């Protein structure tokens, strides 16, 4: 689990890909559910509307927990699965690492890396940690 700043930074700087699938199917482990994801304005609008309409509860509030706030570890689900970001739709951990990171980089060209907690819950604490680690993460509205 992406649980602390040191582990998150190491994974960010030296990305690796571990196959957590079960016979090629997602195991719902949540290892890919990151606090920082590339988003475009359309994705943000869709997710905001979904959160309001479905009264989505926030998870992973702890300051040094870098897991997505929509990842419900207890139920092993994504609370916004129907409107999840494009990066979440295309990523699969049993993909060739070179292919997976190429896809991530291509998606990032038209999107900005953002703190999910900051964008959807106005919690700047994780954004501040990311900035202190030297990560390029955009604030809401940038």
N, C-alpha and C positions, 0 to 999 in steps of 0.2 A: 504494500500500500504506500502511496505517496503521502507519508505521514509527517515528515519534518523538512525544514529548509535545507539542511545539508544533503539529505538523500535526493530531494527534488532537484537541487542544483547539479549534483553529479549526474543524474539521469538526463537533465536538460543539456548539459555540456557534452556528455558522452552517451548519446542515445543508444540503447540496446533494445532488442525486441525478443521477448520470451513468448513462446507459444503456450498459451494457457487454454487453448481450445480443447474440446472433447470430441474427438473424431471429426475435426474440422468445424464444429459448431461452437458458438460463443458459450463459455462456461458461466458467464455473468459474474465473473470474479471482481470486476471493477478496477482492475489494474490500469486500465487506459483512461479512466475517468479523472481528468485533470482540472484543477482550478483555473488554469490559464489555457484558453482555446482561441483559435482564430475565428472571428465572427464578422459578418457584414451587417449592415443596418437592417436588411430585410429579416435576417435570422433573429436579431434582437427584438424587432417588433413582434414577430410571430411568438417568440418565447414569452415576452411580456404579456401579450394578450392571453396566452395559455395559462400563465401563472395566475392572472386575475380571475379568469373564468373558472379555473379548477381549484383555486385557493391552494396552490402548491406550497407545501411545507419545506422549509429550508433544512438541510442536513449539513454535517461537517463544519460546524461553526467555529471550532477551536482554532485559535490564531495560527498555530503551526501545522494545521492539517491542510494539505494541498489537494485534497480530493474535491471533485465537483460538488457544489452545494445541492445538486439535484440527484446525486447518487444516494439511494437509500440502502445502506449496507445491511440493515436488518432483513429487509425483504429481497435484497439483491436485485434491485431494479433501478431504472432511471425514471424519475418522477415526470420528466418531460419527453419521454421516448417518442411520442407522436410528432413532436416539433424539434427534436434534438438537432444540434448544429450539423452541418454537412460533414465536417471532419469526423464526427461520431458515426455518421451513416456509412462512410467509405472505409473507415479503419477496421482492420481485422488483424489480430496479432499472429496469425499463422501465415501471413504474407511474407514474401522475401523482404528482409529488412531494407535493402536498397530501394525496392519498389515502394514500400510503405512510407519511407521518409521522403521519397521523391513526390509521392502523392500529397503528403502533408505540406511540403514546400510549395507545390503548385497551388494548392488551396489557399495558402497564406499570401499569395501574390495579390489577391483581391480582397483580403480580409486583414483585420488588425488583431494582434494578440491582445486579449483582454482578460481581466479578472472577472470570473463569473459572479463572485460575491459582490464586487464593486458595481458591476453593471446592473444586476437584478435586485440587490438588497442594500445598495449604498454602503457597503462595508469596505472601507478602504484599508483595513489592517493587512490583508494579504497582498494588496497592491504595494503597500509601503515595504513589505519584506522583499517582494520581487525586485523592486527598484534598488533596495539596499544590496541585493545580490548582483546587480548589474544587468538584470533582464529587461529587455525592451517590451514593456507592457503599456498599452494605451488606456487612458482614462475614458470614462463614458463621455461622449460628446467630441472626442478628438478624432 
